[in-house]
Structures are given as C-alpha cells and as structure tokens.
C-alpha cells in the first residue's frame, strides 16, 4: 500500500470532512500518512491527529516563513515533544526565498537551530527549500546534514542539485507536480534519481495532481503520482508503490517500531 510522507490534515481546508477522509484512506490504498507541522500551533495539532488516528504519524517543526516570532522556549518544546512515540521527524524546516519573509537571517537562524534539535533527538528532517537552493545546500553541508538524514520535500531543483542531496544520503519527495505537463525539470530528476531514494507525498491540501489540479488535494490522489512515476521509470505501478513504501519506512525509521501492521 501507499505511504503519504507529507500532508497537512490539520489545515482548515479539511475541517468539513477530515474524519471521514482519514478513516477512508485504507479503502483507497493509503496505508499511512505523516502529517507535517508548519508552525508551533500546527505541530501541536499534528500530535493530536497522530494520537487520534492509527494511520497518522507526525513531524513537528516550523516552516521558514513562520519563524518570525520563534523563541528559544519553542525549541525546548520541540525537543521534548519529539519524544512522543508517534513523532517521527522534525519539519518542515528550511528556507523559502520565494515568499522571502521574515528576513533571510531569521530564516537561516531557525533552520540551523532546528537542524540542531533533530540531531539532538535523533530524528530525520523534512526540508522545505524554495528558490533557496544554494543557501540550503551550503547550510546542510556546514551543519553535516548527511549525519542527520531526511527528505527534501517537494523537490523542485535541478538534476545537479538532486545529485548533491542524494550524495548526502537524502530522500527526495515526489508529488503532484510530477503529473504536470510543464514539469520538465522534475521529470528529468525523476528519470535520473535511483528508486531507492524516492518517497511519495501529496503536500495536501496543496499541489493536487492532474486531473484534479487546482482542487483540494488528498492522499487518495497519490495513484496519479504513482502512474506518472511508473511511466517515467518504465516500471509497474505496483513496483513504484512497493519500493516507495519501503523507502518511507527507512526515512521515518521510528514508525516501524510502533506501527500497527
Ligand atoms: Ni508541506
């Protein structure tokens, strides 16, 4: 079955039908989902979701654009909360120069600090990097990100950049963009990368695959991403599902200890 390694079911976009949707995943071929925190509040909500549903795990962390009012106490909370049995990663953290706020120094400061949290609690990181390829890579190298490990979520850079992260041992998150006609650069990356480093993700409610592009996303649409990858790789859909599932469990290694089989 399929594992969705990145979604935001605490988002208000799911307020109407969250429960029915999550309870229906199994019948749609979705085994489990890792819900990703993007600020302190959504990190708390992520833990509540993971406590409520067997098929939800969580990552806690603060997205670069939400770092403005962070305080050191928040880092203490993240560090302590990471011990929760269903918290399997620190994220999403990183740099976003597309939205470019708060100022870059602030984004960088809290990116580095959260890498530190991940190292301390021995969990992988979920990296968000948009239009910040060079700084992200420089920081990851300086901070020895390869020792921490994790995933570059919604990978959007070139083959050359993919090679750098693959060399560091990172997984690359592939989602709805793979189904877009104009996504030439991502399709090149998919063809280039080894299958044992790919994980599937939706980023729900965002980045909905064709043929639902523009509507609200959910994990049940992942088979469209599977088909796009299968075609680019010359593999069967079943094989894409099996290998990305194994990868997801290697990435989020804490899942395996406690997972309901
Ligand atoms: Ni996300």
Boltz pocket constraint, residues with backbone or C-beta under 6 A from the ligand:
constraints:
  - pocket:
      binder: B
      contacts: [[A, 6], [A, 8], [A, 36], [A, 92], [A, 203]]
      max_distance: 6.0
